Amino acid sequence: MAEKRYGRQTPTASVVLPYESSLGAQAIEIYDRSGQSSMPWQQLMIEDIMAVGDDELWVHMKFGWSVPRRNGKSEIPIIRGIYGLTHGEKVLYTAHRTTTSHSTWEKIVERLAKAGFNEGKDYKTTKQYGLEHIEWLDGSGGLINFRTRSSKGALGEGYDLLIIDEAQEYTADQESALKYVVTSSKNPQTLMCGTPPTAVSSGTVFLKYRREVMTGKSEDSGWAEWSVTEMSDTRDVDLWYETNPALGYILTERAIRSELGDDQVDDNIQRLGLWLRYNQKSAISREEWQSCAISGKPDIPNGAKLYFGVKYAQSTGNVSLAVAVKTADSKIFVEAVDCRSARDGNAWIIAYLRAKRAAKAVIDGAGNQGILAEDMANASVSCKAVLPKVSEVIEANTLFEQRLFEGKIVHTEQPSLTQVISNCDHRAIGSGGGFGYSCIVDGADVSLIEAVSLAHWACANEKEVQKQLIRY
């Protein structure tokens, strides 16, 4: 009989400050008394979160973690919250949805009862929906308030522990209202837990916090995540075990298999913990784009194939053409060729696609892509026309940003392209969290960046031709 397999119990990436002592075991002991069986990864997380220094203060004043859905990540605030309640801490638990905060209140009350604590003797609770409250009755002052977040919530109230559940939805306005609620505490702590944001997530704080901690720019802070670092095959069972610590405990292979759909981007985010950049003022900042600029001509190997992206913009009636090619150092050089009115016809596009080294042209734009493909065939253009599905357009945009932020894309900083890219936002496309682009300023045509994204996608997916070796 095959040995039972369990998900990885240690984070795939983490930042934990050194410590010698922790109160985590005490918190786990109270929690497990309720009949719940904490998983090893949860115990490890609580140990790190509740690490204390020689001064008996929390080593991590802030701690965040990201785990794919249905792994039990929200049990950690319950474990930590029950400890705080029973040890004189004032706790504010917040969630994006009232249903989530109410459900957490129900779970904590249930855990307390099963652990042997009695309502009316050990604690009292307020059951009003949206204003739930638990108060410890030993005179220590321990309490938990449960609230749905808003830009005005909890102002003027003081707490020792602030819990931000569903942190991918935690906005800057909400942070401004909440971050000071623990300032007056002698030993404050803020916890944030969630999943990587999707294109429709409203929050920016979680993403910013992760970046600052992972780059060493945040003091007294910790982070842990279970994730893949790039777009991956969501049907790779080994990756399920690498990124889902509850697999084999409360999560099954069968359950994961049944939830997977056609949207690779969404499945990568929700099940494999992939982090993408969403919800910035501009999805790509001018500084980020300029950091990949080169001076002079790119170093392109002789015979390198050219890959084109063509985007017909419905909103402006324009069509943009872009090109991508691999450089000698295995990066991808991208360039916007031109943006013209679609009324000008396709002859100017075909003139570029006749280039000797033109390999593929990825064409997007309902109603026009088929016409261009037919024009290419009638003109006997050897360049292959590719008409992408929505899922492939989503994949192209995701890959473009990922490679850009990894420094694997270069360009010569064309003014028109820089203007568009540094003033773009994400717009939701598809049904599973995928994104396209929109412009946040007037006078710029977003089809430029979309054409560049398509060209880059075609180039990045190029398969290297292996030379056949014949030995005698």
C-alpha positions in Angstrom: 0.0 0.0 0.0 1.4 3.4 -1.0 2.5 5.7 1.8 0.0 8.5 2.5 1.2 11.8 1.0 0.9 15.2 2.6 1.4 18.7 1.4 4.5 20.7 2.1 4.4 21.9 5.7 7.1 24.6 5.4 6.6 27.8 3.3 8.0 27.9 -0.2 9.2 31.5 0.7 9.3 33.2 4.1 11.0 35.9 6.1 11.1 35.1 9.8 13.2 37.2 12.3 15.5 35.1 14.6 14.0 34.2 18.0 14.6 31.8 20.9 11.3 31.8 22.6 7.6 31.6 21.5 4.2 31.4 23.2 2.9 29.5 20.2 2.7 26.1 22.0 0.4 27.6 24.6 -1.9 28.9 22.0 -2.0 25.5 20.2 -2.7 23.7 23.4 -5.8 25.8 24.1 -7.0 25.3 20.5 -6.4 21.6 20.4 -8.4 21.2 23.6 -11.5 22.0 21.5 -11.0 18.7 19.6 -9.5 20.4 16.6 -6.3 18.9 15.3 -3.9 21.7 14.2 -1.8 20.8 11.2 2.1 20.9 11.5 2.2 24.0 9.2 -0.3 25.8 11.3 1.7 25.0 14.4 4.9 26.3 12.7 3.1 29.5 11.7 1.8 30.2 15.2 5.3 29.6 16.6 6.8 32.2 14.3 3.9 34.7 14.8 4.0 34.4 18.6 7.8 34.6 18.9 8.9 36.8 21.8 12.1 38.5 22.7 13.9 38.9 26.0 11.7 41.9 26.7 8.6 39.6 26.3 7.4 41.7 23.4 6.4 40.2 20.0 9.4 39.7 17.7 7.1 40.4 14.7 4.9 43.4 15.2 3.4 42.6 11.8 3.1 39.2 10.2 1.4 38.2 6.9 0.9 34.9 5.1 -0.6 33.8 1.8 -1.9 30.2 1.3 -4.1 28.9 -1.6 -7.8 28.5 -0.8 -9.3 25.8 1.4 -6.1 25.0 3.3 -7.1 26.3 6.7 -5.2 29.6 6.7 -8.0 31.4 8.6 -7.7 29.0 11.5 -4.5 30.7 12.4 -6.3 34.0 13.4 -8.7 31.8 15.4 -5.8 30.2 17.3 -4.1 33.5 17.9 -7.4 35.3 18.7 -8.5 32.7 21.3 -5.1 33.1 23.0 -5.4 36.8 23.0 -9.0 36.6 24.4 -7.9 34.3 27.3 -4.8 36.3 28.1 -6.1 39.9 28.5 -5.6 41.2 24.9 -8.0 43.4 23.1 -8.5 41.9 19.7 -10.1 43.4 16.6 -10.8 40.8 13.9 -11.8 42.3 10.5 -12.8 40.7 7.2 -13.9 42.0 3.8 -17.3 40.3 4.0 -19.7 40.3 7.0 -20.4 36.6 6.3 -16.7 35.9 6.9 -16.5 37.9 10.2 -19.7 36.3 11.4 -18.5 32.8 10.5 -15.2 33.4 12.4 -17.2 34.5 15.5 -19.3 31.3 15.3 -16.1 29.2 15.0 -14.4 30.8 18.0 -17.6 30.4 20.2 -17.8 26.8 19.1 -14.1 26.2 19.9 -14.4 27.8 23.3 -17.3 25.6 24.2 -15.6 22.4 23.1 -12.4 23.4 24.9 -14.4 23.4 28.2 -15.2 27.1 28.6 -18.7 28.1 29.6 -20.7 31.1 28.3 -21.8 33.2 31.2 -19.1 31.9 33.5 -15.9 32.3 31.5 -17.1 34.6 28.7 -20.1 36.5 27.4 -20.9 37.2 23.8 -22.9 39.5 21.7 -24.6 37.8 18.7 -25.8 40.9 16.7 -24.9 40.3 13.1 -22.1 42.5 12.0 -21.3 43.6 15.6 -20.3 40.3 17.2 -18.3 40.6 20.4 -16.8 38.2 22.9 -15.6 39.3 26.3 -13.6 37.3 28.8 -15.0 37.5 32.4 -11.9 37.0 34.5 -11.3 40.7 34.8 -8.2 40.7 32.5 -9.9 42.8 29.9 -9.7 40.2 27.1 -12.1 40.8 24.3 -12.6 40.3 20.5 -14.7 42.5 18.3 -15.7 41.3 14.9 -16.1 43.8 12.1 -16.4 44.2 8.4 -13.8 46.7 7.1 -14.6 50.2 5.9 -12.6 53.4 5.5 -14.1 54.6 8.8 -14.2 51.5 10.9 -12.8 51.3 14.5 -11.6 54.9 14.5 -11.0 56.0 18.1 -10.9 52.5 19.5 -7.7 50.9 20.9 -6.6 47.3 20.6 -3.5 45.1 21.1 -4.1 42.7 18.2 -5.4 43.7 14.7 -6.4 40.8 12.4 -6.9 41.5 8.7 -8.6 38.4 7.1 -9.2 38.3 3.3 -6.2 40.7 3.1 -6.2 40.6 -0.7 -9.1 43.0 -0.4 -7.5 45.3 2.2 -7.4 48.8 0.7 -5.2 51.9 1.4 -8.3 53.8 2.7 -9.1 51.0 5.1 -5.5 50.8 6.3 -5.5 54.5 7.0 -8.5 54.0 9.3 -7.2 50.9 11.0 -3.5 51.0 11.4 -3.6 53.4 14.4 -5.9 51.2 16.5 -2.9 49.3 18.0 -0.6 52.3 18.4 -1.4 52.8 22.1 -0.8 49.2 23.0 2.3 48.3 24.9 2.8 45.2 22.8 0.9 45.6 19.5 0.6 43.1 16.7 -1.0 43.2 13.3 -1.7 40.0 11.3 -2.7 39.8 7.6 -3.8 36.6 5.9 -5.2 35.9 2.4 -4.6 34.7 -1.1 -2.8 36.4 -3.9 -5.0 39.1 -5.5 -6.8 38.6 -8.8 -7.6 41.3 -11.3 -10.9 42.0 -9.5 -9.4 42.2 -6.0 -9.7 45.7 -4.6 -6.8 45.7 -2.2 -3.3 47.0 -2.6 -1.9 46.9 1.0 -1.3 43.1 1.1 0.7 43.2 -2.2 2.8 46.2 -1.0 3.5 44.6 2.4 4.7 41.4 0.8 7.0 43.2 -1.5 8.5 45.3 1.3 9.1 42.4 3.6 10.5 40.1 0.9 12.9 42.9 -0.1 14.0 43.7 3.5 12.4 47.1 3.6 10.1 46.5 6.5 11.3 46.2 10.1 9.9 43.9 12.9 7.9 42.1 10.2 7.5 38.6 9.0 6.0 36.8 6.0 5.2 33.3 4.8 3.7 31.9 1.6 3.0 28.7 -0.3 3.3 29.5 -4.0 4.8 28.9 -7.4 7.1 31.6 -8.8 5.8 31.6 -12.4 2.8 30.4 -14.5 2.8 26.6 -14.1 0.8 23.5 -15.2 -2.1 23.5 -12.7 -2.6 19.8 -13.4 0.8 18.9 -12.1 0.0 16.9 -8.9 3.5 17.5 -7.5 2.8 21.3 -7.5 -0.4 20.7 -5.6 1.6 19.1 -2.8 4.2 21.8 -3.0 1.8 24.7 -2.6 -1.1 23.2 -0.5 -0.1 22.3 3.0 -3.5 20.9 3.9 -3.4 18.3 1.1 -3.7 14.9 2.6 -5.1 16.4 5.8 -8.4 18.2 5.0 -7.9 18.7 1.2 -7.9 15.9 -1.4 -6.5 15.4 -4.8 -10.0 14.7 -6.0 -11.3 18.0 -4.7 -8.6 19.9 -6.5 -9.0 18.1 -9.7 -12.7 18.8 -9.8 -12.2 22.6 -9.3 -9.7 23.1 -12.2 -11.1 24.9 -15.2 -9.9 26.4 -18.5 -8.5 29.6 -16.9 -4.9 28.8 -16.2 -4.2 32.2 -14.7 -7.0 32.0 -12.1 -6.1 28.4 -11.3 -2.5 29.4 -10.8 -3.5 32.1 -8.4 -6.2 30.3 -6.5 -4.7 26.8 -6.3 -0.9 27.3 -6.8 -0.6 30.6 -5.0 0.9 32.5 -7.9 1.5 36.2 -7.2 0.8 38.7 -10.0 0.8 42.5 -9.9 -2.7 43.9 -9.8 -4.4 47.1 -8.7 -1.7 49.7 -9.0 -2.4 53.3 -9.9 -0.8 52.3 -13.1 -0.5 48.5 -13.6 3.1 49.2 -14.7 4.9 52.3 -13.4 7.1 54.6 -15.5 10.1 53.6 -13.3 9.5 49.9 -13.8 9.2 50.3 -17.6 12.3 52.6 -17.8 14.3 50.1 -15.7 14.2 47.7 -18.7 15.2 50.3 -21.2 18.5 49.9 -23.2 20.5 52.5 -25.1 21.4 51.9 -28.7 20.5 48.9 -30.7 19.6 45.5 -29.1 22.1 42.6 -29.6 20.1 40.3 -31.9 21.6 37.1 -33.2 21.8 36.6 -36.9 18.7 34.9 -38.2 16.6 35.5 -35.1 13.0 35.1 -35.9 10.6 38.0 -35.6 7.2 37.7 -33.8 4.4 40.2 -34.4 1.4 41.2 -32.3 -1.6 42.9 -34.0 -4.4 44.4 -31.9 -7.6 45.9 -33.3 -9.0 48.3 -30.7 -12.8 48.4 -30.7 -13.0 51.6 -28.7 -10.7 53.8 -30.9 -11.1 52.1 -34.3 -7.3 51.8 -34.5 -5.0 48.9 -35.1 -1.5 48.6 -33.5 1.4 46.5 -34.7 4.3 45.4 -32.5 7.3 43.1 -32.8 9.4 41.0 -30.5 12.7 39.1 -30.9 15.0 37.2 -28.7 18.3 38.9 -27.9 21.8 37.3 -27.6 21.4 37.2 -23.8 18.1 35.3 -24.0 15.9 38.4 -23.1 13.1 39.5 -25.4 13.3 42.9 -27.2 9.9 44.5 -27.8 9.0 47.5 -30.0 5.8 49.2 -31.1 5.8 49.5 -34.9 2.9 51.7 -35.6 -0.7 52.5 -34.6 -3.1 53.6 -37.4 -6.8 53.8 -38.1 -8.3 50.4 -39.1 -9.9 52.3 -42.1 -6.4 52.5 -43.6 -6.7 48.8 -44.4 -4.2 45.9 -43.8 -1.7 46.5 -46.6 0.8 48.4 -44.3 0.7 45.5 -41.8 1.2 42.9 -44.4 4.2 44.8 -45.7 5.9 44.2 -42.3 4.8 40.6 -42.1 6.5 39.9 -45.5 9.9 40.2 -43.7 12.1 37.2 -44.3 12.5 36.4 -40.6 8.8 36.9 -39.7 7.7 33.7 -38.0 4.3 34.4 -36.5 1.7 37.2 -36.1 -0.7 36.9 -33.2 -3.9 38.8 -34.2 -6.6 39.9 -31.7 -9.7 41.8 -32.4 -13.1 40.4 -33.1 -14.4 41.0 -36.6 -10.9 42.0 -37.9 -8.6 39.1 -37.1 -10.1 36.8 -39.6 -10.0 39.4 -42.3 -6.2 40.0 -41.7 -5.6 36.3 -41.7 -7.4 35.9 -45.0 -5.5 38.9 -46.5 -2.2 37.3 -45.4 -3.2 34.0 -47.1 -4.2 35.9 -50.3 -0.9 37.7 -50.3 1.0 34.4 -49.9 2.7 35.7 -46.7 4.7 32.9 -45.1 4.4 34.4 -41.6 1.9 32.2 -39.7 -1.3 33.9 -38.5 -2.4 32.9 -34.9 -5.9 33.9 -33.7 -5.7 33.6 -29.9 -8.6 32.5 -27.6 -9.5 34.7 -24.6 -7.6 32.4 -22.3 -4.5 32.8 -24.4 -4.8 36.6 -24.4 -5.0 36.5 -20.6 -2.0 34.2 -20.5 -0.1 36.7 -22.8 -0.8 39.7 -20.6 0.1 37.7 -17.4 3.4 36.5 -18.9 4.2 40.0 -20.2 4.1 41.6 -16.8 5.8 38.7 -15.1 8.7 38.7 -17.4 8.9 42.5 -17.3 9.1 42.6 -13.5 11.8 39.8 -13.7 13.9 42.0 -16.0 13.6 39.6 -18.9 12.2 42.2 -21.4 14.1 45.1 -23.0 13.1 48.1 -25.1 14.4 51.4 -26.4 11.8 53.5 -24.5 9.6 54.7 -27.3 7.8 57.8 -26.1 4.3 56.7 -27.3 4.7 53.2 -25.8 6.1 54.6 -22.5 3.1 57.0 -22.2 0.6 54.1 -22.7 2.4 51.6 -20.4 2.9 54.0 -17.6 -0.7 55.0 -17.7 -2.5 51.7 -18.0 -4.8 49.8 -15.7 -6.1 46.3 -15.6 -9.6 45.5 -16.8 -11.2 42.2 -16.1 -11.7 39.8 -19.0 -12.9 36.2 -19.0 -14.7 34.7 -16.0 -11.9 33.7 -13.8 -9.9 36.7 -12.8 -8.0 37.3 -16.0 -7.1 40.8 -17.2 -6.6 43.0 -20.2 -5.7 46.7 -20.3 -7.4 50.0 -20.2 -5.9 53.6 -20.3 -6.2 56.0 -17.3 -5.4 59.1 -19.4 -6.9 60.5 -22.5 -5.2 60.5 -25.9 -3.3 57.2 -25.5 -4.3 54.0 -27.3 -4.0 51.0 -25.1 -3.9 48.7 -28.2 -0.2 49.5 -28.3 0.6 47.7 -25.1 -1.8 44.9 -26.0 0.0 44.4 -29.4 3.4 44.3 -27.6 2.0 41.8 -25.1 0.9 39.5 -27.9 4.2 39.8 -29.8 6.1 39.0 -26.6 3.9 36.0 -25.9 4.6 34.5 -29.4 8.3 35.1 -29.0 8.4 33.7 -25.4 6.6 30.5 -26.5 9.1 29.9 -29.4 10.5 26.4 -29.2 14.2 26.1 -29.8 15.0 24.0 -32.9 17.3 21.2 -31.8 20.0 20.4 -34.3 20.2 16.8 -35.1 23.6 15.3 -34.4 24.7 12.4 -36.6 27.5 10.3 -35.3 29.4 7.7 -37.2 
